[in-house]
Amino acid sequence: MSNLETLHFEIEIACSPMKVHEHMLAKETYKEWTHIFSPGSTFIGSWEEGSKIIFVGEGENEGMHGRVEKNDPGKFVSIEHLGEWKDGKEVAPNEAALNWVGAHENYTFEETDKGTLLKVDLDSPEDFSQHFAGIWPKALDKLKEICERNG
């Protein structure tokens, strides 16, 4: 199992924390900003605290499953990755999937004079860190565009 390192990204969005939270997690706008990571990205399940959620790409056959640890609208969201999703079901962890088990994605929404400072802290296996460093800022720029366009 590789070591996880915590990566940090942030972006200022001219929109209220509640609106940023809403646009970040709403099914249609989620698909739009996460398309940067993988075409057809979406989720199956609910953002309700304690619920299971599955993150999949095009075709919804492969991805990751996790649990929403915390969802405090307009303030904080935390997801724990639990494993791999393949062919419509959870699969026994292989070496690659074990690298993600227990990893977290945390989103903090801070109200500012200009709107919201969205802070993203995520655990990443070291071999993905460089990829994420290049792609997360693009995804956050897309989320900012969505939020500011939709108010």
C-alpha distance (Angstrom), angle and dihedral (degrees) to the residues before:
residue distance angle dihedral
M1 . . .
S2 3.81 . .
N3 3.75 122.5 .
L4 3.77 119.1 -97.7
E5 3.76 119.6 -131.0
T6 3.78 125.2 -166.6
L7 3.78 116.1 -119.4
H8 3.80 122.6 -163.0
F9 3.80 129.0 -153.8
E10 3.78 131.2 167.0
I11 3.76 139.5 -179.4
E12 3.80 136.4 -175.7
I13 3.81 112.6 -127.6
A14 3.82 123.5 -169.9
C15 3.79 93.1 -134.6
S16 3.81 135.0 85.1
P17 3.82 119.0 -87.0
M18 3.82 90.2 -113.5
K19 3.81 91.7 53.9
V20 3.82 92.6 46.6
H21 3.82 89.2 50.5
E22 3.81 90.8 47.8
H23 3.82 95.2 48.9
M24 3.80 93.0 42.5
L25 3.82 93.2 56.5
A26 3.82 105.3 28.6
K27 3.81 109.1 111.2
E28 3.82 98.2 -120.8
T29 3.80 97.9 42.7
Y30 3.83 91.5 40.7
K31 3.81 88.1 58.6
E32 3.80 89.7 50.4
W33 3.81 99.1 52.5
T34 3.82 96.7 36.5
H35 3.81 91.2 50.9
I36 3.83 83.0 86.8
F37 3.83 88.8 69.6
S38 3.78 97.3 42.8
P39 3.81 132.6 -10.5
G40 3.79 110.6 -106.6
S41 3.81 94.3 20.0
T42 3.77 113.7 168.5
F43 3.78 140.7 139.1
I44 3.77 135.8 -116.2
G45 3.78 117.6 -148.7
S46 3.75 136.4 22.0
W47 3.79 137.6 -51.7
E48 3.81 89.7 -137.9
E49 3.81 114.0 129.4
G50 3.78 112.0 -92.7
S51 3.79 94.3 15.7
K52 3.78 126.9 126.4
I53 3.78 116.0 -113.5
I54 3.79 129.5 -171.8
F55 3.81 123.0 -151.8
V56 3.79 113.0 -155.6
G57 3.78 140.9 167.3
E58 3.76 131.7 -139.5
G59 3.79 111.6 -28.1
E60 3.81 92.1 18.9
N61 3.82 91.0 -116.2
E62 3.80 100.5 114.8
G63 3.75 136.0 36.2
M64 3.77 143.5 85.5
H65 3.77 133.1 -59.5
G66 3.74 126.1 -147.5
R67 3.76 147.0 153.7
V68 3.79 129.2 -102.4
E69 3.80 100.8 -125.7
K70 3.79 95.9 179.0
N71 3.79 135.5 6.8
D72 3.79 113.0 174.8
P73 3.84 102.2 167.0
G74 3.78 113.4 -120.1
K75 3.81 91.9 2.2
F76 3.80 116.3 56.4
V77 3.82 143.4 -8.1
S78 3.81 124.9 -173.9
I79 3.80 127.0 -175.1
E80 3.80 125.9 -173.6
H81 3.80 116.4 -154.6
L82 3.80 111.6 -134.0
G83 3.79 104.6 176.2
E84 3.75 151.6 -63.6
W85 3.82 128.4 -40.8
K86 3.80 118.9 -151.8
D87 3.81 133.6 165.9
G88 3.80 91.7 -3.6
K89 3.80 98.3 -51.3
E90 3.78 145.2 74.8
V91 3.78 112.3 -90.7
A92 3.78 130.3 -149.0
P93 3.80 107.5 -94.1
N94 3.79 115.8 -95.6
E95 3.79 122.4 -167.4
A96 3.82 94.2 -86.8
A97 3.82 93.4 48.4
L98 3.81 91.9 47.1
N99 3.80 87.7 63.5
W100 3.80 88.0 68.1
V101 3.81 101.7 40.3
G102 3.78 108.7 115.2
A103 3.80 93.8 12.0
H104 3.80 114.6 139.2
E105 3.78 136.2 -148.6
N106 3.79 112.5 -158.8
Y107 3.79 125.4 -172.5
T108 3.80 120.2 -167.6
F109 3.82 119.9 -169.4
E110 3.82 113.2 -157.5
E111 3.79 119.9 -173.7
T112 3.81 112.7 -130.3
D113 3.81 136.1 175.8
K114 3.81 87.9 -96.9
G115 3.82 97.3 44.3
T116 3.79 122.2 -88.6
L117 3.76 136.7 -4.9
L118 3.81 104.2 -152.2
K119 3.80 112.6 -158.4
V120 3.79 120.3 -166.3
D121 3.80 121.3 -165.2
L122 3.78 116.4 179.0
D123 3.76 137.2 170.9
S124 3.78 113.5 -126.2
P125 3.77 134.1 -179.2
E126 3.80 105.9 -114.4
D127 3.80 92.8 -113.5
F128 3.84 90.6 61.0
S129 3.81 97.9 44.4
Q130 3.79 97.1 89.7
H131 3.81 91.3 47.5
F132 3.81 91.1 50.2
A133 3.81 91.8 46.4
G134 3.80 88.0 60.1
I135 3.80 99.9 40.2
W136 3.82 106.8 36.4
P137 3.83 94.7 66.3
K138 3.83 88.9 53.2
A139 3.81 91.4 50.2
L140 3.81 91.1 48.9
D141 3.82 90.6 48.9
K142 3.81 87.5 54.2
L143 3.81 91.5 49.1
K144 3.82 89.4 49.6
E145 3.82 90.1 51.5
I146 3.84 91.1 50.1
C147 3.81 93.7 47.5
E148 3.80 95.3 46.4
R149 3.79 92.0 44.9
N150 3.81 93.6 50.1
G151 3.80 98.1 35.6
